[in-house]
Amino acid sequence: MQKKNHMTDHKTRLAVFCSGSGSNFKSIYQAIAEKTLNAEIVLCLSNRSQCGAMEFARQQGIAILHITEKQFDTFDEFAAEMVKQLKDARIDNVLLAGYMRKVPDAVVKAFPDKMLNIHPALLPKFGGEGMYGLHVHTAVLEAGERESGATVHFVNEEYDKGKILLQRTVPVLAGDTPESLAARVLECEHRLYPDALEKLLTLQKS
Ligand code: GRF
């Protein structure tokens, strides 16, 4: 019998955090299936038990974890349980994909340079507190920008301030509404996040 090489065999174990429709989660899942990235999504974590992302995870047989602050007496207990669950599942990397809660600092600290987020604009512009969903695209249009885009960045304790891993632009077109711009950016996100994941896996190998 051939001896297994655990260094090369190990598939990167991913947890994806979501709150919404989960279209980025789905695109990452598809990309892993198609591009044979050496990774697998082993956990979908959400603050909402019934969102599209959780439904998709259930359909694919991916473990789900519905966890919110409200289930605990203190925020610290909530954070500690999140860390425990991620460690118990032997998660290597965490991908935030439309997770609409601030990740507790204890969780961020437990995954230094191992947690990514996607933001629907060209950071460092149009990031930070309050910059989510259509607010981002409204701000981009009000600023008269000629291009927008999406950014995948490492997560640190400061909102949208971690090191940028990958960024891609899309044009802002005459007559754009926040909704039309959001749709164009989201389409871009669906290619960007899998590419960023590939880049992360390559960086982690070297
Ligand atoms: C995306 O626009 C992402 O950039 C933002 O939230 C949205 C999530 O969409 N953080 P989905 O749930 O992946 O469809």
Residues whose N, C-alpha, C, O or C-beta is under 5 A from the ligand:
A	BS01	GRF	G20 S21 G22 S23 N24 F25 A97 G98 I118 H119 P120
